[in-house]
Amino acid sequence: REPTLPPGPPTVPILGNLYDFPTEFPHYRFTEWARQYGGLYSLKIGPGTAIVITNVADVNELMNKQSRATADRPHMHIADAVTNGLNMGMAQYTEQWRTHRKAAHTILMPQAVARHLPIQNAEAMQLLQDLLRRPRGFYNAIGRYASSVILSVLYGTRAPRYESPATAAFFKAQHEWECLLEPGATPPIDMIPLLKYVPERFAKWKRNVRKTRDLQRAVYFGLLDKTKERMQSGEANGSYMEEILARKQEFGLDYENIGYLGGALIEGGAGSTASYLQSLLMVLTAYPNVQKKAQEEVDRVVGQSRMPKLEDLEHMPYLRAITLELHRFRPVAPLMIPHATITPVEYKGYTIPAGTTIFINACELLSLHLPPQSLLMILLRIGELYDDPETFNPDRYVLTENGTKPGVDAPDLKPNFIFGVGRRVCPGVHLAQNSVNINVMNLVWAFNYTAENDAAGRPEPPDVWNYHKGVLSVPKPFKCKITPRTPAKAEMIERGLAEATETFEKFEYGLEHEDKEFVERARA
Ligand code: HEM
């Protein structure tokens, strides 16, 4: 380790800290290291360098105030080989990235996303009906909701079923993509660039790159072609891509770039929203007292004769607190997406070289250390920002704006921090927040969520630590009994879905045969 770097765990020759680098749930290991080496420490990844930040003031200084220097992404040969460097979320900080980003930003601003509220509301209504009719299928019903919203908003085409062709094709491409990006799935090409030149017949990873690339292109360009066709047949429905296609010269984007812009947005929007809502049902089931308090608030504001509307949220401080507490308790991206430095950064007497990978350990920052069985977690509670951080307790956000202990000063810790920092902050934040807000109100209003009984007949609440490994915090499927709170509410859901038909129909141009049949059956 160069002496100008922040401290870090001991290194070995050549590999540095690579021998000890976590491949599963890295945020746990990062947390242990933070306790030993402080809120800003460094790791040697072979010849390369990474820093891990867990201190909110350092995040603000380095990522926001010095955002020009820290807006890059680490170079990943595999990502470039699959997407030609055109995936906005993984691309280097280039002119091309800025062009994509500008197009995303302009159309995903609060005023622009308000235009998509009717279809978001209608899809949320179908989610309620799906839960009413097939409560045990709640996991996939949420997956369908999230992908249908993003497909409708971006391409003006919805996915009435979890198995709808566009959704199924997207999930397949996404699965291949995630497998390819998994640590250890490909040789260390970024460390040993010569590996790029191994002929394809000796390099399985090259065949996988081609397969993933073909699958992704089939989804992205299939959807884009359909949007173009719909516009040409006079069936435009105000989708995001229609606007991009119409203003492509102004945005400086050709068809190839527009295809990948859409791809990055589906990728960013579908899984994140789904895992957030799956975690929501998990905590409502695991914390019945929170559920009860939330239902009391919704009933107080909405009464018994109608469904909630987005405007009601203003009068529901406890529900707003639930949305924030869930971001804290189970951050969708515990390590966000790593950034990288573009130029050397001088900070606190250290020199962080250009090309350094930057991890932000959101979990540690939010005082969510390790699963409860860890002794470390029990020992290291002192001096934290939050009271009893491993408990899901929305009241902390009713008590203080940032949910921190009263009297703890954390001015840099904004509730939206969980959507990222600096120039790479999530462009889908407003769209995501509308989805979260609509569904939190609807789901609390509509159903009771109770733990299923175990073999001995005792309630078995979901294990709130049982998550898949990977970049996103996705809860593993869990059991939960979902029942309508009253027959009148069940009736309102059925009626609400029927009333949404007009909105849906605008997004059903060219539906595949099975989807058409499904929709007709559901409406009958
Ligand atoms: C609960 C929902 C969501 C959460 C928690 C979330 C969180 C994040 C985070 C933490 C990042 C990394 C920011 C950084 O590097 O500093 C990110 C990036 C990104 N998100 Fe989201 N996101 C959500 C929903 C969405 C939606 C709905 C979309 C699309 C409409 C989207 C599109 C993207 C894209 C394209 C990037 C990459 C931006 C870039 O590198 O320039 N996200 N998101």
Residues whose N, C-alpha, C, O or C-beta is under 5 A from the ligand:
A	BS01	HEM	M88 G89 M90 A264 L265 G268 G269 S272 T273 Y276 V332 A333 M336 I337 I418 F419 G420 V421 R423 R424 V425 C426 P427 G428 L431 A432
